[in-house]
Amino acid sequence: MGQLATAGAGSRLSTLVVAATHQVQNRIGDALANATDGATFERRNPADRHDVVSAAPESNVGDVAAAVAAARDALGAWRRTTPTARADLLTKASRLLAERAPAIAAEMVREEGKPLADATMEASRTPKNLELYAGEAYRLTGTTFPSDDTPLVYSTRDPVGVVAVITPWNFPLNLASRKIGPALAAGNTVVFKPSPMTPLMGERLAAAFADAGMPAGVLNVVHGVAAGAHLVGNTDVDAVTFTGSNATGQKIHAAIGIGRRVQLELGGKNPIVVLADADLDAAAAVVARSSFSLTGQACTGAGRILVDRAVHDELVERVVTQANAYRLGPGDAPGVTMGPLIDPAAVAAMERWVATAIADGAAVVCGGAPATDGELARGNFFPPTILVDVGPGTALATEEVFGPVIGFERVDGLEHALESANSVRFGLSAAICTRDMAAAQRFAADIQAGMVRVNRPTVGAAFNAPFGGVKQSGTGTHKEQLGPTVMDFYTVSRTVWMGT
Ligand code: NAD
């Protein structure tokens, strides 16, 4: 089981207890606003439940409608701005975020829980997304077509209109910037709905745009637990870009109807296949990083480890060693490599996953119960947990856990592994560990996943390469997430026959 990093933790925690609660507001048009009925919700530090990090408006239908109306009002002028004007604003917002990255990373640790090194990486990568999308404002090219009818037939790219951006908490800046950046670069106006777990991070991102001089109403923000549903239900929203759970994605898909655009980036049950010829030390590192980084709270995190029977026990032993080396604690305490889970409900969910897997015939070889030693009891800590003899088709083998609980299954060679890996309803990320490049190529060709890694962890992204899944991991618009076709979702094509 992981250990509490104790050095300095006592004094640091007592500092956190008295740290200020951030009062976050909606941003609607040119005003900062509370919910009209005054309702709020609060967010507590996942490493210390006594610490209230932020309080934000619980926006009602009217608040959300006001934000959508502000976005609609601003659309006409914003879509007619020059590419340079849009690119300049994105670049300024990017620079402000880069300057503020250290402070934002510290706040991210307190609000979201990830270790400081991970928060720092996210806070410094987000400005780069905006830089990239600033350039996209200049690259909205159309096409000309030879025609028998008129001398000139051409297509243009227009903004979609008012775009709703709805995001999860696990990358509260990065994922939102990947949506807001291209939406604004294309000339859309936005209503952004951050996760209720990370309202402060949503505010920090939006404030950078406001401070960069973004005209009123171009980027609005509404907070709340129910605000996402209100936003999707507002038919004056032209497009919804959503990243989150499969269950919420299903609801949005059902609500959106014909005539409005939707992009869903959902969860996965990401497999790692380890063949008998793999370098087992390297494979163990791939499995541990894929499964336990960000406390298993990554959409591309690995949950199913499909290992050739010949090397199964040796690999399990190595991964257990790696799992036991994680040090649990608050993300800003020295030496901590694993932060808390997002909330107490997630801890209870991990306990249920373990109990269900055991009832289904699996056995725990590492972890298995909440970590409550000393000051860990103040937070939502659960150690790396490994189950073996997980049966194919059982809940742990087929459904997303979104935490540090993983299952090993024995397979007999590549064909069996592929069949088993492809038997689930998700298809986000997958990895294979092998020295046999023919096997790797076969896996890359036949695994049902939007992203495939060979001898690399399932997690991570290149911000200029397409990101997303197949099957129930999304709407299949993944080529429009990052990569060269990112602007397709945020633009509509118009074909013009120009007569004389
Ligand atoms: P979630 O689905 O609970 O919430 C996501 C967002 O949707 C939040 O802002 C939430 O307030 C909002 N929401 C909730 N109900 C809504 C409704 N009915 N209509 C509209 N919006 C609604 O997900 P989460 O717990 O925040 O995030 C974890 C999930 O996100 C995991 O399943 C993970 O795999 C997935 N995820 C996917 C990717 C990807 O790129 N594929 C990346 C990160 C996370």
Residues whose N, C-alpha, C, O or C-beta is under 5 A from the ligand:
A	BS01	NAD	I166 T167 P168 W169 K193 P194 S195 P196 G224 V225 G228 A229 V232 T243 G244 S245 N246 T248 K251 E265 L266 G267 G268 C299 S473
